[in-house]
């Protein structure tokens, strides 16, 4: 009887762990980087909000780089500088 409780408990833990992964997944949205526009287009230092958004959107950066409409903004020396300043290495896609 105790073995069946242990199996049920283990399954419950595994299911909850999978749900946590789904909840914490990043939704890729280039609009989330709007707080970085001034830092990317000028020599203005990135804000704390910009840096947090870059870190949050890091898994999406390669996807953005493959988009021709976004690539011209993201694949620039200033964007690389902003990422570096924020402590987020520029992705190698």
N, C-alpha and C positions, 0 to 999 in steps of 0.2 A: 504494500500500500504506500509506503514512504517513497518507494522508487517512482511510482506514478506521479506523486506530488512533485518530486524533483524534476522529472521530465517536463511536466506542465510548467513549472516555474522557469526552467531553462528556455522553453519555447516562448514563454511570455517575455522574458528578457530579450531574446533575439528579435522578436517582433517589435518591441519598443525601441530597440537600438536602430532597426531599419527605419522606423518612423522618424527618429531623430535626424537621421541622415537626410531624409526627404525634406524635413522642415528647414534644415540649415543650408540647403542647396541655394546657390546664388541664382537670381533671376537676371539674366543678361539684358541690360538696358543701357544703351549709350547715353540716354538722357540723365542717368545717374552721375555722369561725369561733367555735368553742366557747371558745377562749382569750380571746375578746373580750367574753363575756357580762358579766363583772363590770364592765368599763369602760363598757359600754352601759347597764347597769341601775343604775349608781351613778356617783359622781363619781371613781372610781378611775382613775388614768391607765392608758392601754393599755400592755401589756407589749411587749417586742420581738417575741415570738412572735405576739402579736395583730397587730401592724403587718405582719409578714412575711406572715401569712395573709391579711390584707385586700388587700395588694398582689398576692398570688398569685391570689386569688379575684375581683379587680377585673373581669375579663371576664364574670363571672357575676352581678354585683350587679343588673343590670337584670332578669335572669331571677328573682332572688330578690324584687325589688320587685313583680313581677307576681303573685307567689304570695301570696294573702290571709293564709295562715298565717304567712308570714315577714315580710310587709310591716309588720305592727304592731311588729316589733322593729327592722327595718332603717331604716324611714322615720321616725326619731325625732330630736329635737335632739341627744340624747347620741350616737347612732350617727353623725350628721354631724360632731359634735365629735371623736369617736374617729378617723374617717376623715381629718379635717383635721389632727389631731395627728400621725397617721401619715404625712402627706404624700401622701395618696391623695384626689384630688378626688372628691366625691360625684358619681355618674353623673347625667347628664341623659338620661332614657329617653323 
